[in-house]
């Protein structure tokens, strides 16, 4: 199928717009995390924003490749959520969006691309879906820990590390202020065992 007449072209444009919006949302959330005293969460959100913009770049390049150069306008219709970037609600909402993209949007877009004869685009969309699923898992874990006030508490001993100076300690709770650099608890890295279930 000719790319300019394909549904894949529209899907790439929609996915590009969504990834840009996701990247911006994570930047806004990262700023809110800092204002709430959660530097580690802010760093995690900034990394997700970076990932989303890398996805946007991939999608943009696939669009340019398919169009063989400049494309003046690709009309798309899509809805985008708007809510205040407060961690108490936005972590869970972002997780739900990532899950929907990973399990529904990208697989559907990949199937269309494959059916239309764009196997390399289908592969890229499925790879993005895998990353979005990882984002979902991380955000869902952070949301659950945040809501339960367990970001820095565990039923079992964990290795806690200061993201500022690298000080590490085993325990069931992280320190209020780092014993080495005195940075507040919000700089403590949440152990992967808590983020990965």
BANUFI-768978 format. One record per residue (C-alpha): y, z, x; residue in one letter. Coordinates in Angstrom, 3 decimals. Each point is the difference from the previous one (the first is absolute). Example, Ala and Ser with C-alpha at 12.3 -4.5 7.8 and 13.67 -1.06 7.14 Angstrom:
2
{atom {-4.500 7.800 12.300} a}
{atom {3.440 -0.660 1.370} s}
% end
This chain:
197
{atom {0.000 0.000 0.000} x}
{atom {3.538 -0.704 1.158} x}
{atom {1.628 3.283 1.032} x}
{atom {3.329 -0.687 -1.756} x}
{atom {-1.817 -0.417 -3.333} x}
{atom {-2.279 3.010 0.457} x}
{atom {-0.074 3.413 -1.594} x}
{atom {-0.551 1.313 3.548} x}
{atom {3.569 -0.948 0.885} x}
{atom {1.373 2.129 -2.834} x}
{atom {-2.391 2.834 0.858} x}
{atom {1.173 0.010 3.629} x}
{atom {3.616 0.194 -1.156} x}
{atom {-0.818 2.866 -2.373} x}
{atom {-1.964 1.858 2.671} x}
{atom {2.809 -0.504 2.530} x}
{atom {2.559 1.468 -2.415} x}
{atom {-2.297 2.941 -0.791} x}
{atom {-0.649 0.778 3.678} x}
{atom {3.742 -0.027 0.722} x}
{atom {0.545 2.349 -2.935} x}
{atom {-2.810 2.283 1.185} x}
{atom {1.484 0.097 3.503} x}
{atom {3.408 0.969 -1.361} x}
{atom {-1.511 2.646 -2.298} x}
{atom {-1.785 1.630 2.950} x}
{atom {3.249 0.079 1.975} x}
{atom {1.712 1.763 -2.915} x}
{atom {-2.916 2.428 -0.302} x}
{atom {0.083 0.661 3.758} x}
{atom {3.641 0.986 -0.267} x}
{atom {-0.829 2.342 -2.886} x}
{atom {-2.839 1.530 2.037} x}
{atom {2.405 0.831 2.826} x}
{atom {2.451 1.587 -2.439} x}
{atom {-2.886 2.090 -1.402} x}
{atom {-0.968 1.102 3.529} x}
{atom {-3.164 -2.100 0.396} x}
{atom {0.500 -1.978 3.195} x}
{atom {-3.708 -0.792 0.366} x}
{atom {-0.139 -1.503 -3.496} x}
{atom {3.174 -1.953 0.774} x}
{atom {-1.684 -1.452 3.098} x}
{atom {-3.041 -0.964 -2.061} x}
{atom {2.189 -1.719 -2.594} x}
{atom {1.926 -1.871 2.695} x}
{atom {-3.321 -1.287 1.350} x}
{atom {-0.968 -1.168 -3.500} x}
{atom {3.387 -1.735 -0.298} x}
{atom {-0.664 -1.739 3.312} x}
{atom {-3.438 -1.084 -1.262} x}
{atom {1.482 -1.380 -3.216} x}
{atom {2.612 -1.994 1.891} x}
{atom {-2.748 -1.412 2.253} x}
{atom {-1.827 -1.087 -3.166} x}
{atom {3.225 -1.560 -1.292} x}
{atom {0.380 -1.903 3.271} x}
{atom {-3.571 -1.306 -0.232} x}
{atom {0.541 -1.113 -3.595} x}
{atom {3.348 -1.597 0.880} x}
{atom {-1.598 -1.972 2.829} x}
{atom {-2.856 -1.124 -2.241} x}
{atom {2.587 -1.211 -2.506} x}
{atom {1.911 -1.949 2.658} x}
{atom {-3.232 -1.468 1.321} x}
{atom {-1.074 -1.085 -3.483} x}
{atom {3.388 -1.457 -0.886} x}
{atom {0.204 -1.717 3.396} x}
{atom {3.466 1.373 0.610} x}
{atom {2.858 1.138 -2.193} x}
{atom {-0.483 0.859 -3.654} x}
{atom {3.263 0.314 -1.913} x}
{atom {-1.241 2.215 -2.801} x}
{atom {-3.266 1.273 -1.395} x}
{atom {0.568 1.515 -3.435} x}
{atom {-2.149 3.049 -0.644} x}
{atom {-0.152 2.618 -2.668} x}
{atom {-1.145 3.486 0.869} x}
{atom {0.689 3.587 -0.878} x}
{atom {0.864 2.648 2.556} x}
{atom {0.004 3.776 -0.487} x}
{atom {3.183 1.984 0.559} x}
{atom {-0.070 3.777 0.322} x}
{atom {1.762 2.629 2.098} x}
{atom {-1.637 0.322 3.442} x}
{atom {-1.023 3.647 -0.459} x}
{atom {-3.256 0.900 1.717} x}
{atom {-1.151 2.053 -2.989} x}
{atom {-0.434 -3.204 -2.026} x}
{atom {0.405 -3.004 2.286} x}
{atom {-3.040 0.628 2.246} x}
{atom {-2.337 -0.152 -3.002} x}
{atom {1.801 -3.003 -1.523} x}
{atom {-0.095 -1.885 3.292} x}
{atom {-3.722 0.750 0.351} x}
{atom {-0.637 -1.438 -3.463} x}
{atom {1.961 -3.157 0.831} x}
{atom {-1.936 -0.453 3.256} x}
{atom {-3.307 0.491 -1.785} x}
{atom {0.903 -2.581 -2.647} x}
{atom {1.068 -2.516 2.650} x}
{atom {-3.173 0.618 2.032} x}
{atom {-2.469 -0.170 -2.865} x}
{atom {1.647 -2.451 -2.383} x}
{atom {2.947 -2.055 1.258} x}
{atom {-1.145 -1.123 3.438} x}
{atom {-3.630 -0.699 -0.931} x}
{atom {1.198 -2.070 -2.985} x}
{atom {2.510 -1.891 2.159} x}
{atom {-2.723 -0.579 2.626} x}
{atom {-2.380 -1.418 -2.618} x}
{atom {2.663 -2.425 -1.194} x}
{atom {0.744 -1.059 3.581} x}
{atom {-3.686 -0.534 0.740} x}
{atom {-0.535 -1.941 -3.233} x}
{atom {2.994 -2.199 0.835} x}
{atom {-1.365 -0.734 3.473} x}
{atom {2.157 2.305 2.116} x}
{atom {-2.734 2.039 1.709} x}
{atom {2.262 1.246 2.816} x}
{atom {2.515 1.329 -2.544} x}
{atom {-2.806 1.673 -1.976} x}
{atom {-1.191 1.691 3.198} x}
{atom {3.502 1.280 0.802} x}
{atom {0.410 1.364 -3.535} x}
{atom {-3.312 1.848 0.197} x}
{atom {0.952 1.485 3.374} x}
{atom {3.270 1.228 -1.531} x}
{atom {-2.016 1.498 -2.880} x}
{atom {-2.030 2.030 2.512} x}
{atom {3.171 1.438 1.525} x}
{atom {1.452 0.751 -3.428} x}
{atom {-3.186 1.930 -0.815} x}
{atom {0.512 2.065 3.170} x}
{atom {3.599 0.627 -1.101} x}
{atom {-1.285 1.122 -3.397} x}
{atom {-2.424 2.476 1.564} x}
{atom {2.628 1.463 2.335} x}
{atom {2.675 0.295 -2.698} x}
{atom {-2.441 1.470 -2.523} x}
{atom {-1.069 2.646 2.537} x}
{atom {3.612 0.840 0.870} x}
{atom {0.912 0.212 -3.698} x}
{atom {-2.930 2.317 -0.720} x}
{atom {0.755 2.257 2.979} x}
{atom {3.718 0.032 -0.801} x}
{atom {-0.537 0.881 -3.661} x}
{atom {-2.451 2.797 0.862} x}
{atom {2.282 1.304 2.783} x}
{atom {-2.878 -0.553 2.456} x}
{atom {1.644 -2.352 2.498} x}
{atom {-0.111 2.734 2.619} x}
{atom {-2.866 2.140 -1.294} x}
{atom {-3.735 -0.603 0.047} x}
{atom {-3.155 1.858 -1.024} x}
{atom {-1.492 -0.809 3.393} x}
{atom {1.406 0.019 3.520} x}
{atom {1.982 -3.126 0.835} x}
{atom {1.723 -1.268 3.109} x}
{atom {3.749 0.101 -0.671} x}
{atom {2.327 -1.936 2.304} x}
{atom {3.785 -0.014 0.319} x}
{atom {1.270 -3.566 -0.288} x}
{atom {3.012 0.929 2.139} x}
{atom {-1.491 1.632 3.117} x}
{atom {-3.759 -0.500 -0.408} x}
{atom {-0.930 3.705 -0.131} x}
{atom {-3.440 0.417 -1.611} x}
{atom {-1.700 2.961 -1.614} x}
{atom {-3.168 0.632 -2.032} x}
{atom {0.334 1.983 -3.210} x}
{atom {-0.131 -0.029 -3.781} x}
{atom {3.806 -0.322 -0.210} x}
{atom {2.711 -1.616 2.049} x}
{atom {2.764 2.106 1.521} x}
{atom {3.395 0.367 -1.705} x}
{atom {1.756 -0.911 3.264} x}
{atom {-1.674 -1.566 3.010} x}
{atom {-0.756 2.653 2.650} x}
{atom {1.044 -2.460 2.725} x}
{atom {3.055 -1.895 -1.260} x}
{atom {0.918 2.039 -3.112} x}
{atom {0.080 -3.089 -2.236} x}
{atom {-0.683 0.845 -3.675} x}
{atom {-3.324 -0.413 -1.754} x}
{atom {1.001 -3.394 -1.439} x}
{atom {-0.606 -1.487 3.465} x}
{atom {-3.642 1.079 0.036} x}
{atom {-2.382 -2.925 -0.339} x}
{atom {-2.352 0.344 -2.955} x}
{atom {-3.530 -0.205 1.483} x}
{atom {-1.923 -3.213 -0.727} x}
{atom {-2.808 2.089 -1.514} x}
{atom {2.396 1.044 -2.769} x}
{atom {1.382 -3.516 -0.477} x}
{atom {-3.434 -1.611 -0.103} x}
{atom {-1.565 2.473 -2.413} x}
% end
